[in-house]
Amino acid sequence: MATTVHEPPKIEKIREPRSGSGNGGWRNLVPAGELRSVQEYAPPPASTGVWVALAAISMSFAALTSALVVRRGGAVDWRHFTLPSVLYLNTVVLFASSITLELGRRRIATFMGGLRSGAANPARWLYVTLLLGLLFVAGQYVAWRQLSAQGLYLATNPSSSFFYVFTAAHGLHVLGGLGGLGRVIGKLNKLVLRRSTLDATSRYWHFMDLLWVYLLLLLGMKL
């Protein structure tokens, strides 16, 4: 009697559908919990960008400082002069702008936290900061006018040249900070402001304060 041998059933392998992760359809090797942890601690782009900008600004002014020290050390035509008194008033104005900015940050944090009744007009202190920043720039222009009235221009003497270069470079960066504040105010009014954007702008503005104090001490000692 013939015996019929049955072939074992064929089992097809089920292929995993490819995902759009770019890893060839393989599952993620990082556990989901650890991946969420990595994403949670990733710095926001605004924070990373402002740190890069501050590093570049610091290196630029460090190079200018080195040029000032070298030029003054070997100069026989260096002319000393007294810094315009309005610069000290500008320092007070700039520090006041940092205070108003911090007050604005707290008010905005309350507003973003949902307590809108306790944070009416959250952009009010930002407008004050913007006004103080413009007042600082105007004060710098007054200082330049005072020097020009004494016959000190950009090309008059190496000392006056460094004064104009340092203060103009800092003033341009302050104008950049004012542009950032205007952007923050616009986003806040549209209710699309992110906390990281506000923090990055505040960090940049406070750095301008510290940089100005450094420049004022440097110019006072070297010029």
Residue frames relative to the residue before (quaternion, step in Angstrom):
aa qw qx qy qz dx dy dz
M 1.0000 0.0000 0.0000 0.0000 0.00 0.00 0.00
A 0.4071 -0.7379 0.4874 0.2286 3.58 -0.74 1.08
T 0.2662 -0.7621 0.5758 0.1295 3.50 -1.05 0.89
T 0.2766 -0.7690 0.5577 0.1456 3.55 -0.77 1.05
V 0.2087 -0.7795 0.5832 0.0930 3.56 -0.78 1.12
H 0.2333 -0.7858 0.5600 0.1203 3.56 -0.59 1.09
E 0.4179 -0.6992 0.5215 0.2540 3.55 -0.95 0.91
P 0.5269 -0.6284 0.4553 0.3468 3.59 -1.02 0.71
P 0.5553 -0.6227 0.4260 0.3498 3.57 -0.97 0.75
K 0.4091 -0.7013 0.5327 0.2390 3.56 -1.09 0.80
I 0.1873 -0.7770 0.5960 0.0768 3.52 -0.89 1.01
E 0.2444 -0.7799 0.5611 0.1311 3.55 -0.57 1.14
K 0.4302 -0.6909 0.5229 0.2533 3.52 -1.06 0.83
I 0.3241 -0.7442 0.5551 0.1817 3.49 -0.85 0.99
R 0.2704 -0.7801 0.5481 0.1339 3.53 -0.65 1.16
E 0.4738 -0.6622 0.5054 0.2856 3.49 -1.05 0.85
P 0.4828 -0.6546 0.4823 0.3252 3.61 -0.92 0.76
R 0.4948 -0.6687 0.4716 0.2926 3.52 -1.02 0.83
S 0.2692 -0.7488 0.5852 0.1564 3.49 -1.04 0.81
G 0.5690 -0.6175 0.4324 0.3287 3.52 -1.27 0.30
S 0.4253 0.7350 -0.4478 0.2799 3.56 1.20 0.37
G 0.4741 -0.7001 0.4304 0.3161 3.58 1.27 -0.16
N 0.5850 0.5859 -0.3788 0.4135 3.61 1.18 0.38
G 0.6186 -0.6086 0.3417 0.3608 3.61 1.12 0.63
G 0.6946 -0.4909 0.2878 0.4401 3.60 1.09 0.52
W 0.5515 0.6041 -0.4166 0.3967 3.54 1.20 -0.11
R 0.5552 -0.6124 0.4512 0.3365 3.47 -1.17 0.63
N 0.6050 -0.5639 0.4177 0.3762 3.54 -1.21 0.58
L 0.3960 -0.7441 0.4928 0.2161 3.54 -0.86 1.00
V 0.6423 0.4965 -0.3258 0.4845 3.58 1.26 -0.30
P 0.4671 -0.6746 0.4797 0.3109 3.62 -0.73 0.95
A 0.6310 -0.5813 0.3647 0.3618 3.51 -1.13 0.75
G 0.6521 0.5294 -0.3255 0.4343 3.59 0.92 -0.83
E 0.6785 0.4768 -0.2916 0.4768 3.57 0.95 -0.89
L 0.6200 0.5438 -0.3453 0.4478 3.59 1.04 -0.70
R 0.6442 0.5045 -0.3235 0.4752 3.57 0.97 -0.81
S 0.6380 0.5291 -0.3292 0.4524 3.56 1.04 -0.74
V 0.6446 0.5125 -0.3205 0.4681 3.58 0.99 -0.82
Q 0.6772 0.4873 -0.2974 0.4642 3.57 0.88 -0.87
E 0.6354 0.5512 -0.3369 0.4230 3.56 1.02 -0.71
Y 0.7529 0.3862 -0.2050 0.4920 3.58 1.02 -0.79
A 0.4351 0.6845 -0.4759 0.3400 3.61 1.22 0.17
P 0.4301 -0.7109 0.4815 0.2788 3.63 -0.78 0.96
P 0.5110 -0.6444 0.4630 0.3305 3.60 -1.01 0.72
P 0.6267 -0.5650 0.3729 0.3859 3.61 -1.10 0.60
A 0.6272 0.5491 -0.3502 0.4271 3.61 0.98 -0.74
S 0.6602 0.5054 -0.3052 0.4643 3.57 0.98 -0.84
T 0.6577 0.5001 -0.3107 0.4698 3.58 0.95 -0.85
G 0.6628 0.5257 -0.3068 0.4361 3.56 0.92 -0.89
V 0.6834 0.4835 -0.3080 0.4521 3.59 0.90 -0.84
W 0.6282 0.5214 -0.3488 0.4604 3.61 1.05 -0.61
V 0.6229 0.5188 -0.3351 0.4802 3.57 1.06 -0.70
A 0.6554 0.5120 -0.3085 0.4617 3.58 0.96 -0.87
L 0.6665 0.4983 -0.3076 0.4614 3.59 0.92 -0.86
A 0.6279 0.5236 -0.3391 0.4655 3.59 1.04 -0.69
A 0.6605 0.5010 -0.3077 0.4669 3.59 0.96 -0.84
I 0.6460 0.5102 -0.3190 0.4697 3.60 0.99 -0.82
S 0.6439 0.5276 -0.3218 0.4511 3.58 0.96 -0.84
M 0.6701 0.4888 -0.3054 0.4677 3.59 0.91 -0.83
S 0.6285 0.5422 -0.3368 0.4444 3.59 1.05 -0.74
F 0.7097 0.4316 -0.2649 0.4898 3.58 0.86 -0.91
A 0.5808 0.5504 -0.3806 0.4636 3.60 1.14 -0.45
A 0.6424 0.5095 -0.3178 0.4762 3.59 1.04 -0.76
L 0.6528 0.5014 -0.3131 0.4738 3.59 0.99 -0.80
T 0.6269 0.5317 -0.3334 0.4617 3.58 1.04 -0.75
S 0.6452 0.5156 -0.3147 0.4678 3.57 0.95 -0.85
A 0.6514 0.5079 -0.3171 0.4659 3.58 0.98 -0.82
L 0.6334 0.5323 -0.3274 0.4563 3.59 1.03 -0.77
V 0.6766 0.4963 -0.2978 0.4551 3.59 0.85 -0.94
V 0.6737 0.4906 -0.2991 0.4647 3.58 0.91 -0.90
R 0.6772 0.4983 -0.3004 0.4504 3.60 0.90 -0.92
R 0.6793 0.4837 -0.2983 0.4643 3.57 0.94 -0.80
G 0.6358 0.5649 -0.3354 0.4051 3.57 1.01 -0.74
G 0.7953 0.2833 -0.1510 0.5142 3.59 1.00 -0.74
A 0.5171 0.6575 -0.4039 0.3704 3.59 1.21 0.39
V 0.2139 -0.7590 0.6022 0.1244 3.55 -1.07 0.85
D 0.6864 0.4634 -0.2696 0.4914 3.56 1.30 -0.20
W 0.3575 0.7555 -0.4827 0.2617 3.57 1.25 0.32
R 0.1510 -0.8019 0.5762 0.0458 3.57 -0.80 1.04
H 0.2678 -0.7710 0.5593 0.1447 3.55 -0.63 1.13
F 0.0377 0.7830 -0.6200 0.0328 3.55 -1.11 0.71
T 0.5306 -0.6293 0.4766 0.3087 3.54 -1.28 0.47
L 0.4766 -0.6755 0.4832 0.2883 3.54 -0.89 0.92
P 0.5563 -0.6013 0.4436 0.3637 3.62 -1.03 0.67
S 0.5190 -0.6781 0.4297 0.2936 3.57 -0.91 0.95
V 0.5695 0.6105 -0.3908 0.3876 3.60 1.14 -0.48
L 0.5423 0.6300 -0.4032 0.3827 3.60 1.17 -0.41
Y 0.6509 0.5077 -0.3226 0.4632 3.60 1.04 -0.68
L 0.6174 0.5086 -0.3378 0.4960 3.57 1.12 -0.60
N 0.6155 0.5439 -0.3369 0.4602 3.59 1.06 -0.73
T 0.6207 0.5458 -0.3420 0.4471 3.57 1.06 -0.74
V 0.6458 0.5089 -0.3153 0.4739 3.58 0.97 -0.84
V 0.6446 0.5268 -0.3170 0.4545 3.57 0.97 -0.87
L 0.6798 0.4966 -0.2989 0.4494 3.57 0.90 -0.90
F 0.6578 0.4859 -0.3175 0.4799 3.59 1.00 -0.74
A 0.6099 0.5365 -0.3516 0.4654 3.58 1.07 -0.64
S 0.6319 0.5313 -0.3384 0.4515 3.59 1.05 -0.70
S 0.6207 0.5257 -0.3504 0.4643 3.60 1.08 -0.61
I 0.6350 0.5263 -0.3290 0.4599 3.57 1.04 -0.77
T 0.6825 0.4728 -0.2967 0.4718 3.57 0.87 -0.91
L 0.6135 0.5430 -0.3545 0.4507 3.59 1.09 -0.62
E 0.6574 0.4932 -0.3135 0.4758 3.58 0.98 -0.78
L 0.6150 0.5233 -0.3483 0.4760 3.59 1.05 -0.66
G 0.6482 0.5149 -0.3108 0.4671 3.56 1.04 -0.78
R 0.6269 0.5401 -0.3382 0.4483 3.58 1.00 -0.77
R 0.6655 0.4940 -0.3097 0.4660 3.59 0.93 -0.84
R 0.6543 0.5088 -0.3177 0.4605 3.56 0.97 -0.81
I 0.6618 0.4956 -0.3037 0.4734 3.56 0.99 -0.83
A 0.6175 0.5379 -0.3478 0.4564 3.60 1.04 -0.72
T 0.6392 0.5072 -0.3214 0.4805 3.58 1.03 -0.75
F 0.6515 0.5219 -0.3052 0.4583 3.55 1.01 -0.86
M 0.6977 0.4594 -0.2708 0.4783 3.58 0.94 -0.91
G 0.6303 0.5448 -0.3344 0.4406 3.57 1.21 -0.42
G 0.6304 -0.5692 0.3218 0.4184 3.56 1.28 -0.01
L 0.6094 0.5409 -0.3621 0.4527 3.59 1.26 -0.19
R 0.0001 -0.8583 0.5127 -0.0220 3.55 0.62 1.13
S 0.5969 0.5769 -0.3718 0.4156 3.56 1.13 -0.51
G 0.7210 0.4146 -0.2422 0.4996 3.58 1.15 -0.60
A 0.7288 0.3477 -0.2270 0.5444 3.61 1.24 0.13
A 0.0535 0.8156 -0.5697 0.0858 3.55 0.68 1.12
N 0.8355 0.0485 -0.0908 0.5397 3.55 -1.01 0.93
P 0.0218 -0.8596 0.5103 0.0139 3.64 0.58 1.07
A 0.6621 0.5186 -0.3136 0.4407 3.62 1.15 -0.44
R 0.3931 0.7594 -0.4638 0.2316 3.60 1.22 -0.06
W 0.7101 0.4444 -0.2708 0.4743 3.60 0.83 -0.94
L 0.5892 0.5497 -0.3762 0.4573 3.59 1.14 -0.43
Y 0.6199 0.5210 -0.3386 0.4793 3.58 1.07 -0.68
V 0.6333 0.5178 -0.3308 0.4705 3.59 1.02 -0.77
T 0.6367 0.5211 -0.3200 0.4698 3.58 1.00 -0.83
L 0.6391 0.5276 -0.3184 0.4603 3.55 0.98 -0.84
L 0.6594 0.5087 -0.3011 0.4644 3.56 0.97 -0.86
L 0.6594 0.5005 -0.3055 0.4704 3.58 0.95 -0.84
G 0.6312 0.5293 -0.3358 0.4568 3.58 1.04 -0.71
L 0.6485 0.4958 -0.3107 0.4868 3.57 1.01 -0.79
L 0.6265 0.5310 -0.3314 0.4644 3.58 1.08 -0.70
F 0.6195 0.5334 -0.3383 0.4661 3.59 1.07 -0.70
V 0.6597 0.4986 -0.3112 0.4683 3.59 0.89 -0.89
A 0.6409 0.5130 -0.3228 0.4710 3.58 1.00 -0.79
G 0.6341 0.5288 -0.3241 0.4618 3.59 1.06 -0.73
Q 0.6221 0.5263 -0.3430 0.4672 3.58 1.07 -0.68
Y 0.6327 0.5187 -0.3306 0.4704 3.58 1.02 -0.74
V 0.6230 0.5276 -0.3358 0.4698 3.59 1.05 -0.73
A 0.6340 0.5255 -0.3307 0.4611 3.60 1.00 -0.77
W 0.6460 0.5040 -0.3255 0.4720 3.59 0.97 -0.77
R 0.6430 0.5157 -0.3233 0.4648 3.59 1.01 -0.77
Q 0.6384 0.5204 -0.3302 0.4610 3.59 1.03 -0.72
L 0.6547 0.4957 -0.3186 0.4734 3.58 1.00 -0.74
S 0.6553 0.5081 -0.3183 0.4594 3.57 0.94 -0.84
A 0.6113 0.5424 -0.3494 0.4582 3.60 1.13 -0.60
Q 0.6750 0.4594 -0.2871 0.5009 3.61 1.20 -0.47
G 0.5632 -0.6189 0.3763 0.3976 3.57 1.29 0.02
L 0.5435 0.5946 -0.4019 0.4354 3.59 1.25 0.40
Y 0.0110 0.8004 -0.5952 0.0698 3.54 -0.49 1.27
L 0.7621 -0.3787 0.2557 0.4588 3.55 -1.31 -0.04
A 0.7944 0.2963 -0.1427 0.5107 3.60 0.92 -0.90
T 0.3915 0.7431 -0.4747 0.2631 3.60 1.19 0.22
N 0.7890 -0.0886 0.1323 0.5934 3.55 0.85 -1.03
P 0.6176 -0.5507 0.3859 0.4080 3.63 -1.08 0.48
S 0.6375 0.5356 -0.3425 0.4353 3.60 1.00 -0.72
S 0.6837 0.4590 -0.2936 0.4854 3.59 0.90 -0.85
S 0.5938 0.5653 -0.3666 0.4397 3.59 1.10 -0.61
F 0.6711 0.4801 -0.3015 0.4778 3.58 0.92 -0.89
F 0.6128 0.5490 -0.3620 0.4382 3.60 1.00 -0.69
Y 0.6889 0.4721 -0.2885 0.4683 3.57 0.83 -0.95
V 0.6569 0.5163 -0.3229 0.4445 3.59 0.94 -0.84
F 0.6786 0.4920 -0.2993 0.4560 3.60 0.85 -0.95
T 0.7198 0.4461 -0.2681 0.4593 3.58 0.75 -1.00
A 0.6426 0.5112 -0.3359 0.4614 3.60 1.02 -0.69
A 0.6448 0.5150 -0.3266 0.4609 3.60 0.97 -0.82
H 0.6620 0.4851 -0.3089 0.4807 3.57 0.95 -0.82
G 0.6414 0.5347 -0.3279 0.4417 3.58 0.97 -0.80
L 0.6359 0.5208 -0.3303 0.4640 3.58 1.02 -0.75
H 0.6627 0.4878 -0.3112 0.4754 3.59 0.99 -0.76
V 0.6055 0.5296 -0.3563 0.4754 3.59 1.12 -0.59
L 0.6262 0.5214 -0.3362 0.4722 3.59 1.01 -0.75
G 0.6188 0.5286 -0.3393 0.4718 3.58 1.08 -0.68
G 0.6469 0.5067 -0.3140 0.4755 3.58 1.06 -0.74
L 0.6217 0.5278 -0.3391 0.4689 3.57 1.09 -0.68
G 0.6230 0.5272 -0.3339 0.4717 3.56 1.08 -0.69
G 0.6423 0.5153 -0.3156 0.4714 3.57 1.05 -0.75
L 0.6391 0.5144 -0.3270 0.4691 3.58 1.03 -0.75
G 0.6371 0.5228 -0.3278 0.4619 3.56 1.01 -0.78
R 0.6364 0.5226 -0.3194 0.4690 3.57 1.06 -0.76
V 0.6394 0.5189 -0.3208 0.4680 3.59 1.01 -0.81
I 0.6541 0.5107 -0.3155 0.4602 3.58 0.93 -0.87
G 0.6518 0.5193 -0.3178 0.4522 3.57 0.96 -0.82
K 0.6745 0.4792 -0.2967 0.4769 3.58 0.95 -0.84
L 0.6324 0.5301 -0.3379 0.4527 3.57 1.06 -0.72
N 0.6606 0.5066 -0.3112 0.4584 3.58 0.95 -0.80
K 0.6998 0.4304 -0.2616 0.5065 3.58 1.18 -0.57
L 0.4063 -0.7403 0.4370 0.3096 3.58 1.38 0.01
V 0.5545 0.5777 -0.4156 0.4313 3.60 1.02 0.79
L 0.3848 0.7405 -0.4723 0.2836 3.59 1.21 0.37
R 0.2468 -0.7433 0.6043 0.1463 3.55 -1.05 0.86
R 0.5777 -0.6051 0.4244 0.3464 3.54 -1.08 0.72
S 0.6332 0.5432 -0.3400 0.4341 3.61 1.00 -0.73
T 0.6294 0.5278 -0.3364 0.4606 3.60 1.06 -0.69
L 0.6555 0.5007 -0.3057 0.4756 3.57 0.97 -0.84
D 0.6637 0.5054 -0.3083 0.4572 3.60 0.91 -0.87
A 0.6563 0.5095 -0.3159 0.4580 3.60 0.96 -0.84
T 0.6572 0.5025 -0.3088 0.4693 3.58 0.97 -0.83
S 0.6481 0.5107 -0.3132 0.4701 3.58 1.00 -0.80
R 0.6403 0.5238 -0.3268 0.4571 3.56 0.96 -0.83
Y 0.6430 0.5150 -0.3174 0.4697 3.59 0.97 -0.81
W 0.6725 0.5102 -0.3024 0.4427 3.59 0.88 -0.91
H 0.6611 0.4905 -0.3089 0.4763 3.59 0.94 -0.84
F 0.6109 0.5400 -0.3535 0.4586 3.57 1.08 -0.62
M 0.6141 0.5401 -0.3472 0.4589 3.59 1.06 -0.70
D 0.6076 0.5439 -0.3465 0.4636 3.61 1.09 -0.67
L 0.6966 0.4679 -0.2775 0.4678 3.57 0.78 -1.02
L 0.6363 0.5270 -0.3283 0.4579 3.56 1.01 -0.78
W 0.6531 0.5152 -0.3238 0.4507 3.58 0.97 -0.77
V 0.6221 0.5243 -0.3416 0.4705 3.61 0.99 -0.75
Y 0.6401 0.5194 -0.3193 0.4675 3.58 0.97 -0.83
L 0.6791 0.4891 -0.2961 0.4604 3.59 0.90 -0.91
L 0.6415 0.5275 -0.3315 0.4476 3.57 0.98 -0.81
L 0.6608 0.4860 -0.3051 0.4838 3.59 0.96 -0.80
L 0.6530 0.5235 -0.3125 0.4493 3.57 0.97 -0.85
L 0.6941 0.4610 -0.2772 0.4784 3.58 0.85 -0.96
G 0.6394 0.5321 -0.3367 0.4413 3.59 1.01 -0.71
M 0.7140 0.4455 -0.2606 0.4732 3.60 1.02 -0.74
K 0.7614 0.4073 -0.2061 0.4603 3.57 0.97 -0.86
L 0.7226 0.4190 -0.2554 0.4869 3.60 1.07 -0.58
